[in-house]
Amino acid sequence: MIWLNVILWLGGIALMAYGYSRARGPWARYQHLKEEDANASRYNAWRGGIRDDSTTGASVAMQILRRQAQVAFGMVIAGFVLVFLGFLIH
């Protein structure tokens, strides 16, 4: 039974590390695009222009990056559950 616990712990830790490494890049790029979008909104408001809210390439990229980060954070949560199960199973 101890081997099952060790396998769950190692698998959970590996899954958390892999998920974190996959989430870090898309999340950083998403935050950067979000900041640029907010900056453009502030500039257009300052300039007095009306901002076109149609779908842009940046908004599509933000959706894709957010989804990639969500999937990777799901891996981290699944790894946490595996580690928790490793401690729960006796």
NUKE-429449 format. One line per field, with one value per residue: residue number from 0; residue in one letter; x, y, z of N, C-alpha, C in turn. Coordinates in steps of 0.1 Angstrom, whole numbers, plus 5000, padded with zeros to 4 digits. Example, Ala and Ser with C-alpha at 12.3 -4.5 7.8 and 13.67 -1.06 7.14 Angstrom:
residues 2
pos: 0:1
code: a:s
n_X: 5132:5128
n_Y: 4943:4978
n_Z: 5078:5071
ca_X: 5123:5137
ca_Y: 4955:4989
ca_Z: 5078:5071
c_X: 5132:5129
c_Y: 4967:5000
c_Z: 5078:5079
This chain:
residues 90
pos: 0:1:2:3:4:5:6:7:8:9:10:11:12:13:14:15:16:17:18:19:20:21:22:23:24:25:26:27:28:29:30:31:32:33:34:35:36:37:38:39:40:41:42:43:44:45:46:47:48:49:50:51:52:53:54:55:56:57:58:59:60:61:62:63:64:65:66:67:68:69:70:71:72:73:74:75:76:77:78:79:80:81:82:83:84:85:86:87:88:89
code: m:i:w:l:n:v:i:l:w:l:g:g:i:a:l:m:a:y:g:y:s:r:a:r:g:p:w:a:r:y:q:h:l:k:e:e:d:a:n:a:s:r:y:n:a:w:r:g:g:i:r:d:d:s:t:t:g:a:s:v:a:m:q:i:l:r:r:q:a:q:v:a:f:g:m:v:i:a:g:f:v:l:v:f:l:g:f:l:i:h
n_X: 5008:5020:5035:5016:5009:5032:5036:5013:5019:5043:5034:5014:5030:5046:5027:5017:5040:5044:5020:5022:5045:5035:5015:5026:5038:5016:4999:5014:5018:4991:4984:5000:4989:4964:4970:4980:4956:4940:4955:4952:4925:4923:4938:4922:4899:4909:4916:4891:4878:4857:4858:4862:4846:4847:4856:4890:4923:4940:4921:4912:4935:4939:4917:4925:4949:4941:4925:4944:4959:4940:4935:4961:4962:4942:4955:4974:4957:4946:4969:4973:4951:4958:4981:4968:4951:4970:4979:4955:4947:4952
n_Y: 4988:5012:5017:5025:5050:5064:5065:5079:5104:5111:5112:5132:5154:5156:5161:5186:5202:5200:5211:5237:5247:5247:5266:5290:5305:5310:5325:5347:5360:5365:5383:5404:5411:5419:5441:5458:5461:5474:5498:5508:5513:5533:5553:5558:5567:5590:5605:5609:5594:5569:5536:5507:5478:5453:5419:5412:5403:5403:5400:5374:5360:5364:5350:5323:5320:5324:5301:5280:5285:5279:5252:5242:5251:5235:5210:5214:5215:5189:5174:5182:5170:5143:5141:5147:5125:5105:5109:5105:5078:5048
n_Z: 5000:5006:4984:4965:4976:4974:4946:4938:4951:4938:4911:4913:4921:4899:4879:4888:4885:4858:4848:4858:4845:4819:4821:4828:4806:4786:4803:4811:4786:4780:4801:4793:4767:4777:4792:4771:4756:4775:4777:4751:4752:4771:4758:4735:4748:4760:4737:4727:4708:4694:4703:4684:4690:4679:4670:4672:4662:4684:4705:4699:4703:4730:4740:4733:4746:4773:4775:4772:4795:4814:4811:4817:4844:4854:4852:4873:4895:4893:4899:4925:4937:4933:4950:4974:4976:4978:5004:5017:5013:5029
ca_X: 5000:5029:5039:5006:5010:5044:5033:5003:5026:5052:5026:5008:5040:5051:5016:5017:5051:5042:5010:5027:5054:5027:5006:5034:5040:5004:4994:5022:5014:4977:4984:5006:4979:4954:4975:4980:4942:4936:4962:4946:4912:4925:4942:4910:4890:4915:4915:4877:4873:4849:4866:4855:4846:4846:4866:4903:4933:4944:4911:4912:4947:4937:4909:4933:4959:4933:4921:4956:4963:4930:4938:4973:4959:4935:4965:4979:4946:4945:4981:4971:4942:4966:4989:4959:4947:4982:4979:4942:4947:4961
ca_Y: 5000:5024:5020:5033:5063:5071:5067:5090:5116:5115:5115:5144:5164:5158:5168:5200:5209:5201:5221:5251:5251:5250:5277:5302:5312:5316:5334:5360:5366:5369:5395:5415:5415:5425:5455:5466:5464:5485:5510:5513:5518:5546:5563:5562:5575:5603:5611:5612:5586:5557:5524:5496:5466:5441:5409:5415:5392:5403:5394:5360:5354:5364:5338:5311:5320:5321:5287:5272:5286:5272:5238:5239:5252:5222:5200:5216:5210:5174:5170:5184:5160:5131:5142:5146:5111:5098:5110:5100:5063:5041
ca_Z: 5000:5006:4970:4959:4981:4968:4932:4938:4954:4927:4899:4916:4920:4885:4872:4892:4879:4843:4846:4861:4834:4807:4823:4830:4793:4781:4813:4810:4773:4782:4809:4785:4758:4784:4795:4759:4753:4784:4773:4739:4756:4778:4748:4727:4757:4762:4724:4724:4697:4697:4701:4677:4699:4671:4673:4666:4663:4698:4714:4697:4709:4744:4743:4732:4757:4785:4775:4774:4809:4822:4810:4825:4858:4857:4855:4886:4904:4893:4906:4939:4941:4934:4962:4985:4976:4983:5019:5022:5012:5039
c_X: 5009:5034:5029:5006:5021:5042:5023:5010:5035:5045:5019:5018:5045:5040:5015:5028:5049:5031:5014:5036:5046:5018:5013:5035:5027:4998:5001:5019:5000:4977:4990:4996:4968:4958:4976:4966:4937:4942:4955:4932:4913:4929:4930:4900:4896:4914:4901:4871:4865:4857:4857:4857:4845:4857:4879:4912:4938:4934:4910:4924:4945:4928:4916:4942:4952:4929:4933:4960:4953:4932:4950:4970:4950:4944:4971:4969:4945:4958:4979:4961:4949:4974:4980:4954:4958:4982:4966:4942:4957:4963
c_Y: 5013:5027:5028:5047:5071:5074:5078:5104:5121:5119:5129:5156:5167:5165:5183:5208:5211:5211:5235:5256:5254:5262:5290:5311:5318:5327:5348:5367:5372:5382:5407:5420:5423:5440:5464:5470:5475:5498:5516:5519:5532:5557:5567:5570:5589:5612:5615:5604:5574:5545:5513:5484:5453:5431:5412:5403:5391:5397:5379:5353:5354:5353:5325:5310:5317:5307:5278:5273:5279:5257:5234:5241:5240:5211:5201:5212:5195:5168:5171:5174:5146:5130:5140:5131:5102:5098:5104:5084:5057:5027
c_Z: 5000:4992:4962:4963:4974:4953:4930:4941:4943:4914:4901:4915:4906:4877:4875:4886:4864:4840:4848:4850:4822:4809:4824:4817:4788:4790:4812:4797:4774:4790:4801:4774:4765:4788:4782:4755:4762:4781:4761:4742:4762:4768:4740:4736:4759:4749:4721:4713:4703:4694:4694:4686:4691:4674:4665:4668:4677:4707:4712:4704:4724:4748:4743:4743:4771:4786:4778:4789:4818:4822:4818:4840:4863:4860:4869:4897:4905:4900:4921:4945:4942:4947:4974:4987:4982:4999:5025:5023:5022:5035
